[in-house]
Amino acid sequence: MLSGQATLDFRWACEQVIGSEATERAIASLPESARRRYGELTPLTWVDYETVRLANDAFAREGERTIDALYEEVIPRAMERSFRTVWRLLIRLTTDRALIARTPLIYQRTRSRGTMISEIVGPGKARVQVTDFHDIPDRDVTALGISIAALLRIAGRSDVKVHGRRAPGGANWTVRWRHRSESKRDG
């Protein structure tokens, strides 16, 4: 299950990227039961993964993009929207260790399957893992990597690189970045 708020933010970002008309056509093309579930979303509800997958595939089709290309454009915008208020200021002031430590909390609030573990392994380096999600789809590995990168950029980190791959029981990501002060000092 995925959170209604995250799904609504993704829809809003799709409207910005592929346009409102294409977004509406995509939703209208869904099977009736999925269209109904998607239409009933609120920020406080949860929606099943299959409905979101069908909707995202329809957004990609109507936007004439692959799902990976859609994710690259849409997820950062959706994350920006999610962190648009005081949260943006607060995460910019957060230390790397605190930011990485809170990543599993964000995961937990947006997904009902799997457990995320994260740790700093050195300056500007972290390891993130999702466990208890043996059949995690490749598209989720991609989407979560893009989400991690977007969060770090929103928090003011630069030169963010995230590499993810499926692993036994879930997936792993290696994450690298530079803090804004390091970029200015080196530049």
TIVO-2410 file (N, C-alpha, C; in nm, 3 decimals):
# residues 187
REC num residu      c1      c2      c3 atome chaine
REC   1      M   0.084  -0.118   0.000     N      A
REC   1      M   0.000   0.000   0.000    CA      A
REC   1      M   0.089   0.124   0.000     C      A
REC   2      L   0.041   0.226  -0.067     N      A
REC   2      L   0.112   0.354  -0.073    CA      A
REC   2      L   0.023   0.462  -0.012     C      A
REC   3      S   0.084   0.562   0.048     N      A
REC   3      S   0.004   0.665   0.113    CA      A
REC   3      S  -0.070   0.750   0.010     C      A
REC   4      G  -0.189   0.792   0.050     N      A
REC   4      G  -0.267   0.879  -0.036    CA      A
REC   4      G  -0.196   1.010  -0.064     C      A
REC   5      Q  -0.131   1.068   0.038     N      A
REC   5      Q  -0.064   1.196   0.018    CA      A
REC   5      Q   0.049   1.184  -0.085     C      A
REC   6      A   0.130   1.082  -0.072     N      A
REC   6      A   0.240   1.064  -0.169    CA      A
REC   6      A   0.185   1.041  -0.309     C      A
REC   7      T   0.077   0.965  -0.319     N      A
REC   7      T   0.017   0.937  -0.449    CA      A
REC   7      T  -0.045   1.063  -0.508     C      A
REC   8      L  -0.109   1.145  -0.425     N      A
REC   8      L  -0.166   1.271  -0.474    CA      A
REC   8      L  -0.056   1.369  -0.516     C      A
REC   9      D   0.055   1.372  -0.443     N      A
REC   9      D   0.168   1.456  -0.483    CA      A
REC   9      D   0.224   1.410  -0.617     C      A
REC  10      F   0.231   1.279  -0.638     N      A
REC  10      F   0.278   1.226  -0.765    CA      A
REC  10      F   0.184   1.267  -0.878     C      A
REC  11      R   0.054   1.258  -0.854     N      A
REC  11      R  -0.044   1.299  -0.956    CA      A
REC  11      R  -0.027   1.447  -0.989     C      A
REC  12      W  -0.015   1.530  -0.886     N      A
REC  12      W   0.005   1.674  -0.909    CA      A
REC  12      W   0.129   1.697  -0.995     C      A
REC  13      A   0.237   1.628  -0.965     N      A
REC  13      A   0.360   1.644  -1.042    CA      A
REC  13      A   0.341   1.595  -1.186     C      A
REC  14      C   0.263   1.489  -1.205     N      A
REC  14      C   0.232   1.445  -1.342    CA      A
REC  14      C   0.160   1.554  -1.419     C      A
REC  15      E   0.066   1.620  -1.353     N      A
REC  15      E  -0.005   1.730  -1.419    CA      A
REC  15      E   0.093   1.839  -1.464     C      A
REC  16      Q   0.196   1.865  -1.383     N      A
REC  16      Q   0.295   1.966  -1.418    CA      A
REC  16      Q   0.383   1.921  -1.535     C      A
REC  17      V   0.411   1.793  -1.542     N      A
REC  17      V   0.504   1.740  -1.643    CA      A
REC  17      V   0.434   1.704  -1.773     C      A
REC  18      I   0.326   1.627  -1.767     N      A
REC  18      I   0.261   1.582  -1.891    CA      A
REC  18      I   0.136   1.661  -1.923     C      A
REC  19      G   0.092   1.747  -1.831     N      A
REC  19      G  -0.026   1.828  -1.853    CA      A
REC  19      G  -0.150   1.768  -1.789     C      A
REC  20      S  -0.244   1.856  -1.757     N      A
REC  20      S  -0.369   1.813  -1.691    CA      A
REC  20      S  -0.452   1.723  -1.781     C      A
REC  21      E  -0.459   1.758  -1.910     N      A
REC  21      E  -0.541   1.677  -2.000    CA      A
REC  21      E  -0.487   1.535  -2.013     C      A
REC  22      A  -0.356   1.521  -2.029     N      A
REC  22      A  -0.296   1.388  -2.039    CA      A
REC  22      A  -0.315   1.311  -1.909     C      A
REC  23      T  -0.304   1.379  -1.796     N      A
REC  23      T  -0.324   1.314  -1.666    CA      A
REC  23      T  -0.468   1.263  -1.654     C      A
REC  24      E  -0.564   1.346  -1.693     N      A
REC  24      E  -0.705   1.304  -1.687    CA      A
REC  24      E  -0.733   1.189  -1.783     C      A
REC  25      R  -0.674   1.193  -1.904     N      A
REC  25      R  -0.692   1.081  -1.999    CA      A
REC  25      R  -0.635   0.952  -1.940     C      A
REC  26      A  -0.521   0.963  -1.875     N      A
REC  26      A  -0.459   0.845  -1.813    CA      A
REC  26      A  -0.552   0.785  -1.708     C      A
REC  27      I  -0.606   0.869  -1.622     N      A
REC  27      I  -0.695   0.820  -1.517    CA      A
REC  27      I  -0.822   0.761  -1.578     C      A
REC  28      A  -0.875   0.825  -1.681     N      A
REC  28      A  -0.997   0.776  -1.747    CA      A
REC  28      A  -0.973   0.641  -1.814     C      A
REC  29      S  -0.849   0.611  -1.852     N      A
REC  29      S  -0.818   0.486  -1.920    CA      A
REC  29      S  -0.805   0.367  -1.825     C      A
REC  30      L  -0.803   0.393  -1.695     N      A
REC  30      L  -0.787   0.285  -1.598    CA      A
REC  30      L  -0.911   0.195  -1.596     C      A
REC  31      P  -0.892   0.068  -1.561     N      A
REC  31      P  -1.010  -0.017  -1.539    CA      A
REC  31      P  -1.099   0.048  -1.433     C      A
REC  32      E  -1.228   0.025  -1.444     N      A
REC  32      E  -1.325   0.095  -1.359    CA      A
REC  32      E  -1.293   0.086  -1.210     C      A
REC  33      S  -1.257  -0.032  -1.162     N      A
REC  33      S  -1.230  -0.047  -1.018    CA      A
REC  33      S  -1.106   0.032  -0.976     C      A
REC  34      A  -1.003   0.032  -1.060     N      A
REC  34      A  -0.882   0.110  -1.028    CA      A
REC  34      A  -0.912   0.259  -1.037     C      A
REC  35      R  -0.990   0.300  -1.136     N      A
REC  35      R  -1.028   0.442  -1.152    CA      A
REC  35      R  -1.105   0.489  -1.028     C      A
REC  36      R  -1.194   0.404  -0.978     N      A
REC  36      R  -1.272   0.438  -0.859    CA      A
REC  36      R  -1.180   0.453  -0.737     C      A
REC  37      R  -1.091   0.353  -0.717     N      A
REC  37      R  -0.999   0.360  -0.601    CA      A
REC  37      R  -0.910   0.484  -0.611     C      A
REC  38      Y  -0.860   0.512  -0.732     N      A
REC  38      Y  -0.773   0.628  -0.749    CA      A
REC  38      Y  -0.851   0.758  -0.725     C      A
REC  39      G  -0.975   0.761  -0.769     N      A
REC  39      G  -1.059   0.880  -0.751    CA      A
REC  39      G  -1.099   0.904  -0.607     C      A
REC  40      E  -1.096   0.801  -0.524     N      A
REC  40      E  -1.135   0.814  -0.383    CA      A
REC  40      E  -1.019   0.852  -0.292     C      A
REC  41      L  -0.901   0.871  -0.349     N      A
REC  41      L  -0.783   0.904  -0.268    CA      A
REC  41      L  -0.800   1.033  -0.188     C      A
REC  42      T  -0.752   1.030  -0.066     N      A
REC  42      T  -0.739   1.150   0.015    CA      A
REC  42      T  -0.599   1.147   0.076     C      A
REC  43      P  -0.553   1.258   0.132     N      A
REC  43      P  -0.421   1.257   0.195    CA      A
REC  43      P  -0.408   1.155   0.309     C      A
REC  44      L  -0.519   1.112   0.366     N      A
REC  44      L  -0.514   1.023   0.481    CA      A
REC  44      L  -0.541   0.876   0.448     C      A
REC  45      T  -0.574   0.847   0.323     N      A
REC  45      T  -0.602   0.709   0.287    CA      A
REC  45      T  -0.478   0.641   0.232     C      A
REC  46      W  -0.487   0.511   0.214     N      A
REC  46      W  -0.383   0.431   0.151    CA      A
REC  46      W  -0.442   0.371   0.025     C      A
REC  47      V  -0.359   0.347  -0.075     N      A
REC  47      V  -0.405   0.288  -0.199    CA      A
REC  47      V  -0.316   0.168  -0.231     C      A
REC  48      D  -0.376   0.066  -0.290     N      A
REC  48      D  -0.302  -0.056  -0.320    CA      A
REC  48      D  -0.199  -0.031  -0.430     C      A
REC  49      Y  -0.093  -0.109  -0.424     N      A
REC  49      Y   0.017  -0.093  -0.518    CA      A
REC  49      Y  -0.028  -0.113  -0.662     C      A
REC  50      E  -0.115  -0.210  -0.688     N      A
REC  50      E  -0.158  -0.239  -0.825    CA      A
REC  50      E  -0.229  -0.118  -0.887     C      A
REC  51      T  -0.312  -0.049  -0.811     N      A
REC  51      T  -0.380   0.071  -0.863    CA      A
REC  51      T  -0.278   0.178  -0.899     C      A
REC  52      V  -0.180   0.199  -0.813     N      A
REC  52      V  -0.077   0.299  -0.842    CA      A
REC  52      V   0.006   0.258  -0.963     C      A
REC  53      R   0.039   0.130  -0.972     N      A
REC  53      R   0.116   0.083  -1.088    CA      A
REC  53      R   0.040   0.107  -1.217     C      A
REC  54      L  -0.089   0.073  -1.218     N      A
REC  54      L  -0.171   0.095  -1.337    CA      A
REC  54      L  -0.178   0.243  -1.372     C      A
REC  55      A  -0.197   0.328  -1.272     N      A
REC  55      A  -0.205   0.472  -1.297    CA      A
REC  55      A  -0.072   0.525  -1.349     C      A
REC  56      N   0.038   0.484  -1.287     N      A
REC  56      N   0.169   0.533  -1.332    CA      A
REC  56      N   0.201   0.488  -1.474     C      A
REC  57      D   0.165   0.364  -1.507     N      A
REC  57      D   0.183   0.317  -1.644    CA      A
REC  57      D   0.100   0.402  -1.741     C      A
REC  58      A  -0.022   0.435  -1.701     N      A
REC  58      A  -0.109   0.518  -1.786    CA      A
REC  58      A  -0.050   0.659  -1.800     C      A
REC  59      F   0.003   0.716  -1.692     N      A
REC  59      F   0.065   0.848  -1.701    CA      A
REC  59      F   0.183   0.845  -1.798     C      A
REC  60      A   0.264   0.740  -1.789     N      A
REC  60      A   0.379   0.727  -1.879    CA      A
REC  60      A   0.332   0.715  -2.024     C      A
REC  61      R   0.232   0.633  -2.047     N      A
REC  61      R   0.180   0.614  -2.183    CA      A
REC  61      R   0.125   0.746  -2.238     C      A
REC  62      E   0.042   0.815  -2.161     N      A
REC  62      E  -0.018   0.940  -2.208    CA      A
REC  62      E   0.087   1.050  -2.222     C      A
REC  63      G   0.193   1.042  -2.142     N      A
REC  63      G   0.302   1.140  -2.150    CA      A
REC  63      G   0.408   1.102  -2.252     C      A
REC  64      E   0.387   0.989  -2.319     N      A
REC  64      E   0.479   0.939  -2.422    CA      A
REC  64      E   0.622   0.928  -2.368     C      A
REC  65      R   0.633   0.862  -2.251     N      A
REC  65      R   0.760   0.841  -2.183    CA      A
REC  65      R   0.766   0.698  -2.132     C      A
REC  66      T   0.887   0.649  -2.109     N      A
REC  66      T   0.901   0.524  -2.037    CA      A
REC  66      T   0.868   0.552  -1.891     C      A
REC  67      I   0.842   0.449  -1.815     N      A
REC  67      I   0.814   0.469  -1.673    CA      A
REC  67      I   0.936   0.529  -1.602     C      A
REC  68      D   1.056   0.483  -1.639     N      A
REC  68      D   1.177   0.539  -1.576    CA      A
REC  68      D   1.193   0.687  -1.608     C      A
REC  69      A   1.167   0.726  -1.733     N      A
REC  69      A   1.178   0.868  -1.770    CA      A
REC  69      A   1.073   0.951  -1.697     C      A
REC  70      L   0.952   0.896  -1.683     N      A
REC  70      L   0.848   0.967  -1.609    CA      A
REC  70      L   0.892   0.986  -1.464     C      A
REC  71      Y   0.942   0.879  -1.402     N      A
REC  71      Y   0.988   0.888  -1.263    CA      A
REC  71      Y   1.096   0.995  -1.247     C      A
REC  72      E   1.191   1.000  -1.340     N      A
REC  72      E   1.300   1.098  -1.331    CA      A
REC  72      E   1.248   1.241  -1.330     C      A
REC  73      E   1.140   1.266  -1.403     N      A
REC  73      E   1.084   1.401  -1.409    CA      A
REC  73      E   0.985   1.429  -1.295     C      A
REC  74      V   0.906   1.330  -1.261     N      A
REC  74      V   0.793   1.352  -1.170    CA      A
REC  74      V   0.830   1.339  -1.023     C      A
REC  75      I   0.908   1.240  -0.987     N      A
REC  75      I   0.935   1.216  -0.844    CA      A
REC  75      I   1.003   1.336  -0.777     C      A
REC  76      P   1.105   1.399  -0.837     N      A
REC  76      P   1.162   1.516  -0.770    CA      A
REC  76      P   1.060   1.628  -0.747     C      A
REC  77      R   0.971   1.650  -0.843     N      A
REC  77      R   0.866   1.753  -0.824    CA      A
REC  77      R   0.771   1.714  -0.712     C      A
REC  78      A   0.734   1.586  -0.709     N      A
REC  78      A   0.644   1.539  -0.603    CA      A
REC  78      A   0.709   1.554  -0.467     C      A
REC  79      M   0.838   1.523  -0.458     N      A
REC  79      M   0.910   1.538  -0.331    CA      A
REC  79      M   0.917   1.686  -0.291     C      A
REC  80      E   0.943   1.772  -0.388     N      A
REC  80      E   0.946   1.917  -0.359    CA      A
REC  80      E   0.812   1.960  -0.300     C      A
REC  81      R   0.704   1.914  -0.360     N      A
REC  81      R   0.571   1.950  -0.310    CA      A
REC  81      R   0.551   1.897  -0.169     C      A
REC  82      S   0.596   1.774  -0.144     N      A
REC  82      S   0.578   1.714  -0.012    CA      A
REC  82      S   0.652   1.792   0.096     C      A
REC  83      F   0.765   1.850   0.059     N      A
REC  83      F   0.848   1.921   0.157    CA      A
REC  83      F   0.848   2.072   0.132     C      A
REC  84      R   0.735   2.127   0.091     N      A
REC  84      R   0.731   2.266   0.048    CA      A
REC  84      R   0.719   2.369   0.160     C      A
REC  85      T   0.685   2.331   0.276     N      A
REC  85      T   0.659   2.428   0.381    CA      A
REC  85      T   0.779   2.441   0.473     C      A
REC  86      V   0.753   2.448   0.600     N      A
REC  86      V   0.858   2.463   0.699    CA      A
REC  86      V   0.953   2.343   0.697     C      A
REC  87      W   0.905   2.229   0.650     N      A
REC  87      W   0.990   2.110   0.644    CA      A
REC  87      W   1.113   2.134   0.558     C      A
REC  88      R   1.099   2.211   0.450     N      A
REC  88      R   1.213   2.236   0.362    CA      A
REC  88      R   1.323   2.308   0.439     C      A
REC  89      L   1.285   2.410   0.515     N      A
REC  89      L   1.384   2.483   0.595    CA      A
REC  89      L   1.445   2.391   0.700     C      A
REC  90      L   1.363   2.313   0.766     N      A
REC  90      L   1.414   2.226   0.871    CA      A
REC  90      L   1.511   2.121   0.818     C      A
REC  91      I   1.480   2.060   0.703     N      A
REC  91      I   1.572   1.958   0.654    CA      A
REC  91      I   1.701   2.020   0.601     C      A
REC  92      R   1.697   2.145   0.560     N      A
REC  92      R   1.820   2.212   0.516    CA      A
REC  92      R   1.914   2.235   0.635     C      A
REC  93      L   1.857   2.247   0.753     N      A
REC  93      L   1.936   2.271   0.873    CA      A
REC  93      L   1.977   2.142   0.943     C      A
REC  94      T   1.928   2.030   0.893     N      A
REC  94      T   1.954   1.900   0.955    CA      A
REC  94      T   2.091   1.846   0.916     C      A
REC  95      T   2.157   1.784   1.009     N      A
REC  95      T   2.288   1.723   0.979    CA      A
REC  95      T   2.268   1.603   0.887     C      A
REC  96      D   2.375   1.565   0.820     N      A
REC  96      D   2.368   1.448   0.733    CA      A
REC  96      D   2.324   1.324   0.811     C      A
REC  97      R   2.383   1.305   0.928     N      A
REC  97      R   2.350   1.187   1.008    CA      A
REC  97      R   2.201   1.186   1.046     C      A
REC  98      A   2.147   1.298   1.086     N      A
REC  98      A   2.006   1.306   1.125    CA      A
REC  98      A   1.915   1.287   1.003     C      A
REC  99      L   1.955   1.344   0.891     N      A
REC  99      L   1.876   1.331   0.769    CA      A
REC  99      L   1.869   1.184   0.724     C      A
REC 100      I   1.981   1.117   0.718     N      A
REC 100      I   1.984   0.976   0.677    CA      A
REC 100      I   1.910   0.890   0.780     C      A
REC 101      A   1.923   0.923   0.907     N      A
REC 101      A   1.853   0.847   1.011    CA      A
REC 101      A   1.702   0.859   0.998     C      A
REC 102      R   1.652   0.970   0.943     N      A
REC 102      R   1.508   0.990   0.931    CA      A
REC 102      R   1.450   0.934   0.800     C      A
REC 103      T   1.535   0.897   0.708     N      A
REC 103      T   1.488   0.843   0.581    CA      A
REC 103      T   1.394   0.724   0.601     C      A
REC 104      P   1.423   0.629   0.691     N      A
REC 104      P   1.329   0.518   0.712    CA      A
REC 104      P   1.192   0.565   0.763     C      A
REC 105      L   1.188   0.674   0.837     N      A
REC 105      L   1.058   0.725   0.885    CA      A
REC 105      L   0.973   0.774   0.769     C      A
REC 106      I   1.037   0.840   0.673     N      A
REC 106      I   0.965   0.886   0.554    CA      A
REC 106      I   0.914   0.767   0.476     C      A
REC 107      Y   0.999   0.666   0.459     N      A
REC 107      Y   0.959   0.544   0.389    CA      A
REC 107      Y   0.836   0.482   0.457     C      A
REC 108      Q   0.843   0.470   0.588     N      A
REC 108      Q   0.735   0.407   0.666    CA      A
REC 108      Q   0.603   0.483   0.651     C      A
REC 109      R   0.611   0.615   0.633     N      A
REC 109      R   0.489   0.695   0.620    CA      A
REC 109      R   0.430   0.692   0.480     C      A
REC 110      T   0.507   0.640   0.383     N      A
REC 110      T   0.458   0.637   0.246    CA      A
REC 110      T   0.434   0.497   0.193     C      A
REC 111      R   0.485   0.395   0.260     N      A
REC 111      R   0.471   0.257   0.213    CA      A
REC 111      R   0.438   0.166   0.331     C      A
REC 112      S   0.356   0.065   0.303     N      A
REC 112      S   0.317  -0.026   0.411    CA      A
REC 112      S   0.390  -0.159   0.402     C      A
REC 113      R   0.483  -0.172   0.309     N      A
REC 113      R   0.551  -0.300   0.292    CA      A
REC 113      R   0.701  -0.280   0.298     C      A
REC 114      G   0.768  -0.368   0.367     N      A
REC 114      G   0.913  -0.360   0.379    CA      A
REC 114      G   0.956  -0.268   0.493     C      A
REC 115      T   1.083  -0.281   0.528     N      A
REC 115      T   1.143  -0.199   0.633    CA      A
REC 115      T   1.269  -0.136   0.577     C      A
REC 116      M   1.283  -0.006   0.594     N      A
REC 116      M   1.404   0.062   0.545    CA      A
REC 116      M   1.500   0.082   0.661     C      A
REC 117      I   1.627   0.056   0.632     N      A
REC 117      I   1.737   0.077   0.726    CA      A
REC 117      I   1.837   0.166   0.655     C      A
REC 118      S   1.890   0.265   0.725     N      A
REC 118      S   1.989   0.352   0.662    CA      A
REC 118      S   2.099   0.384   0.762     C      A
REC 119      E   2.218   0.407   0.709     N      A
REC 119      E   2.330   0.443   0.796    CA      A
REC 119      E   2.433   0.523   0.718     C      A
REC 120      I   2.495   0.615   0.788     N      A
REC 120      I   2.609   0.689   0.733    CA      A
REC 120      I   2.729   0.595   0.740     C      A
REC 121      V   2.804   0.586   0.631     N      A
REC 121      V   2.922   0.500   0.632    CA      A
REC 121      V   3.051   0.582   0.616     C      A
REC 122      G   3.036   0.712   0.604     N      A
REC 122      G   3.150   0.802   0.591    CA      A
REC 122      G   3.099   0.940   0.554     C      A
REC 123      P   3.186   1.039   0.550     N      A
REC 123      P   3.142   1.174   0.511    CA      A
REC 123      P   3.082   1.172   0.370     C      A
REC 124      G   2.957   1.215   0.358     N      A
REC 124      G   2.890   1.218   0.230    CA      A
REC 124      G   2.861   1.082   0.170     C      A
REC 125      K   2.853   0.979   0.255     N      A
REC 125      K   2.826   0.843   0.207    CA      A
REC 125      K   2.728   0.774   0.300     C      A
REC 126      A   2.632   0.707   0.240     N      A
REC 126      A   2.535   0.631   0.320    CA      A
REC 126      A   2.500   0.502   0.247     C      A
REC 127      R   2.448   0.411   0.325     N      A
REC 127      R   2.397   0.285   0.274    CA      A
REC 127      R   2.251   0.278   0.318     C      A
REC 128      V   2.164   0.247   0.225     N      A
REC 128      V   2.020   0.235   0.252    CA      A
REC 128      V   1.976   0.098   0.206     C      A
REC 129      Q   1.891   0.035   0.285     N      A
REC 129      Q   1.846  -0.101   0.253    CA      A
REC 129      Q   1.698  -0.112   0.284     C      A
REC 130      V   1.625  -0.182   0.197     N      A
REC 130      V   1.488  -0.221   0.227    CA      A
REC 130      V   1.488  -0.371   0.243     C      A
REC 131      T   1.437  -0.416   0.356     N      A
REC 131      T   1.428  -0.559   0.385    CA      A
REC 131      T   1.281  -0.599   0.393     C      A
REC 132      D   1.257  -0.728   0.404     N      A
REC 132      D   1.120  -0.781   0.417    CA      A
REC 132      D   1.031  -0.743   0.299     C      A
REC 133      F   1.091  -0.731   0.181     N      A
REC 133      F   1.016  -0.699   0.059    CA      A
REC 133      F   1.082  -0.780  -0.053     C      A
REC 134      H   1.065  -0.913  -0.044     N      A
REC 134      H   1.136  -1.007  -0.131    CA      A
REC 134      H   1.107  -0.987  -0.280     C      A
REC 135      D   0.987  -0.943  -0.312     N      A
REC 135      D   0.950  -0.926  -0.453    CA      A
REC 135      D   0.940  -0.779  -0.491     C      A
REC 136      I   1.024  -0.695  -0.430     N      A
REC 136      I   1.021  -0.553  -0.463    CA      A
REC 136      I   1.041  -0.536  -0.614     C      A
REC 137      P   0.950  -0.466  -0.680     N      A
REC 137      P   0.963  -0.448  -0.825    CA      A
REC 137      P   1.082  -0.358  -0.858     C      A
REC 138      D   1.142  -0.384  -0.973     N      A
REC 138      D   1.254  -0.300  -1.019    CA      A
REC 138      D   1.214  -0.153  -1.023     C      A
REC 139      R   1.089  -0.125  -1.062     N      A
REC 139      R   1.044   0.015  -1.070    CA      A
REC 139      R   1.044   0.080  -0.933     C      A
REC 140      D   1.021   0.003  -0.826     N      A
REC 140      D   1.029   0.059  -0.691    CA      A
REC 140      D   1.173   0.088  -0.651     C      A
REC 141      V   1.264   0.001  -0.694     N      A
REC 141      V   1.407   0.027  -0.668    CA      A
REC 141      V   1.445   0.159  -0.734     C      A
REC 142      T   1.402   0.178  -0.858     N      A
REC 142      T   1.429   0.304  -0.929    CA      A
REC 142      T   1.363   0.422  -0.859     C      A
REC 143      A   1.234   0.409  -0.829     N      A
REC 143      A   1.159   0.519  -0.767    CA      A
REC 143      A   1.216   0.558  -0.632     C      A
REC 144      L   1.252   0.461  -0.551     N      A
REC 144      L   1.308   0.492  -0.419    CA      A
REC 144      L   1.445   0.559  -0.431     C      A
REC 145      G   1.526   0.516  -0.527     N      A
REC 145      G   1.654   0.581  -0.548    CA      A
REC 145      G   1.637   0.727  -0.589     C      A
REC 146      I   1.542   0.754  -0.679     N      A
REC 146      I   1.513   0.891  -0.721    CA      A
REC 146      I   1.461   0.972  -0.602     C      A
REC 147      S   1.379   0.911  -0.519     N      A
REC 147      S   1.325   0.980  -0.400    CA      A
REC 147      S   1.435   1.015  -0.301     C      A
REC 148      I   1.527   0.923  -0.278     N      A
REC 148      I   1.638   0.950  -0.187    CA      A
REC 148      I   1.721   1.067  -0.239     C      A
REC 149      A   1.752   1.064  -0.368     N      A
REC 149      A   1.830   1.172  -0.429    CA      A
REC 149      A   1.756   1.305  -0.419     C      A
REC 150      A   1.626   1.304  -0.446     N      A
REC 150      A   1.547   1.428  -0.439    CA      A
REC 150      A   1.546   1.484  -0.297     C      A
REC 151      L   1.530   1.398  -0.198     N      A
REC 151      L   1.530   1.444  -0.059    CA      A
REC 151      L   1.663   1.510  -0.024     C      A
REC 152      L   1.774   1.449  -0.064     N      A
REC 152      L   1.905   1.507  -0.034    CA      A
REC 152      L   1.924   1.641  -0.105     C      A
REC 153      R   1.876   1.653  -0.228     N      A
REC 153      R   1.887   1.781  -0.299    CA      A
REC 153      R   1.801   1.889  -0.233     C      A
REC 154      I   1.679   1.852  -0.193     N      A
REC 154      I   1.593   1.946  -0.122    CA      A
REC 154      I   1.661   1.994   0.005     C      A
REC 155      A   1.735   1.903   0.069     N      A
REC 155      A   1.805   1.934   0.194    CA      A
REC 155      A   1.936   2.011   0.169     C      A
REC 156      G   1.962   2.047   0.044     N      A
REC 156      G   2.078   2.130   0.015    CA      A
REC 156      G   2.206   2.055  -0.016     C      A
REC 157      R   2.197   1.925  -0.037     N      A
REC 157      R   2.317   1.849  -0.073    CA      A
REC 157      R   2.334   1.855  -0.224     C      A
REC 158      S   2.459   1.851  -0.270     N      A
REC 158      S   2.486   1.858  -0.414    CA      A
REC 158      S   2.562   1.734  -0.459     C      A
REC 159      D   2.580   1.723  -0.589     N      A
REC 159      D   2.651   1.609  -0.649    CA      A
REC 159      D   2.598   1.477  -0.594     C      A
REC 160      V   2.467   1.467  -0.582     N      A
REC 160      V   2.404   1.346  -0.526    CA      A
REC 160      V   2.407   1.234  -0.629     C      A
REC 161      K   2.453   1.119  -0.586     N      A
REC 161      K   2.456   0.999  -0.670    CA      A
REC 161      K   2.396   0.885  -0.588     C      A
REC 162      V   2.299   0.817  -0.647     N      A
REC 162      V   2.233   0.706  -0.580    CA      A
REC 162      V   2.232   0.588  -0.677     C      A
REC 163      H   2.282   0.475  -0.632     N      A
REC 163      H   2.283   0.353  -0.712    CA      A
REC 163      H   2.210   0.244  -0.634     C      A
REC 164      G   2.104   0.192  -0.694     N      A
REC 164      G   2.026   0.088  -0.627    CA      A
REC 164      G   2.025  -0.041  -0.704     C      A
REC 165      R   2.000  -0.148  -0.630     N      A
REC 165      R   1.989  -0.278  -0.694    CA      A
REC 165      R   1.907  -0.369  -0.602     C      A
REC 166      R   1.841  -0.465  -0.663     N      A
REC 166      R   1.769  -0.564  -0.585    CA      A
REC 166      R   1.870  -0.650  -0.511     C      A
REC 167      A   1.828  -0.700  -0.397     N      A
REC 167      A   1.913  -0.785  -0.313    CA      A
REC 167      A   1.823  -0.889  -0.248     C      A
REC 168      P   1.881  -0.996  -0.195     N      A
REC 168      P   1.798  -1.095  -0.126    CA      A
REC 168      P   1.713  -1.028  -0.017     C      A
REC 169      G   1.584  -1.045  -0.024     N      A
REC 169      G   1.495  -0.989   0.076    CA      A
REC 169      G   1.451  -0.847   0.049     C      A
REC 170      G   1.504  -0.780  -0.055     N      A
REC 170      G   1.465  -0.642  -0.081    CA      A
REC 170      G   1.557  -0.572  -0.180     C      A
REC 171      A   1.616  -0.461  -0.135     N      A
REC 171      A   1.703  -0.382  -0.224    CA      A
REC 171      A   1.803  -0.303  -0.141     C      A
REC 172      N   1.912  -0.263  -0.206     N      A
REC 172      N   2.017  -0.182  -0.143    CA      A
REC 172      N   2.048  -0.062  -0.232     C      A
REC 173      W   2.084   0.049  -0.167     N      A
REC 173      W   2.128   0.168  -0.239    CA      A
REC 173      W   2.256   0.218  -0.176     C      A
REC 174      T   2.350   0.259  -0.259     N      A
REC 174      T   2.466   0.333  -0.210    CA      A
REC 174      T   2.440   0.478  -0.247     C      A
REC 175      V   2.468   0.566  -0.154     N      A
REC 175      V   2.434   0.707  -0.170    CA      A
REC 175      V   2.558   0.791  -0.142     C      A
REC 176      R   2.585   0.886  -0.230     N      A
REC 176      R   2.697   0.980  -0.212    CA      A
REC 176      R   2.648   1.121  -0.240     C      A
REC 177      W   2.705   1.217  -0.168     N      A
REC 177      W   2.669   1.357  -0.189    CA      A
REC 177      W   2.776   1.446  -0.132     C      A
REC 178      R   2.759   1.574  -0.162     N      A
REC 178      R   2.843   1.677  -0.102    CA      A
REC 178      R   2.751   1.776  -0.034     C      A
REC 179      H   2.791   1.818   0.083     N      A
REC 179      H   2.714   1.919   0.154    CA      A
REC 179      H   2.740   2.052   0.087     C      A
REC 180      R   2.642   2.140   0.087     N      A
REC 180      R   2.653   2.269   0.019    CA      A
REC 180      R   2.780   2.343   0.060     C      A
REC 181      S   2.817   2.343   0.187     N      A
REC 181      S   2.936   2.415   0.232    CA      A
REC 181      S   3.063   2.356   0.171     C      A
REC 182      E   3.064   2.224   0.149     N      A
REC 182      E   3.181   2.160   0.084    CA      A
REC 182      E   3.192   2.205  -0.061     C      A
REC 183      S   3.076   2.213  -0.129     N      A
REC 183      S   3.076   2.254  -0.270    CA      A
REC 183      S   3.131   2.396  -0.284     C      A
REC 184      K   3.089   2.487  -0.196     N      A
REC 184      K   3.134   2.626  -0.203    CA      A
REC 184      K   3.284   2.634  -0.172     C      A
REC 185      R   3.328   2.558  -0.075     N      A
REC 185      R   3.466   2.562  -0.034    CA      A
REC 185      R   3.558   2.508  -0.146     C      A
REC 186      D   3.510   2.402  -0.216     N      A
REC 186      D   3.590   2.342  -0.322    CA      A
REC 186      D   3.581   2.419  -0.452     C      A
REC 187      G   3.471   2.496  -0.471     N      A
REC 187      G   3.447   2.563  -0.598    CA      A
REC 187      G   3.509   2.696  -0.599     C      A
***
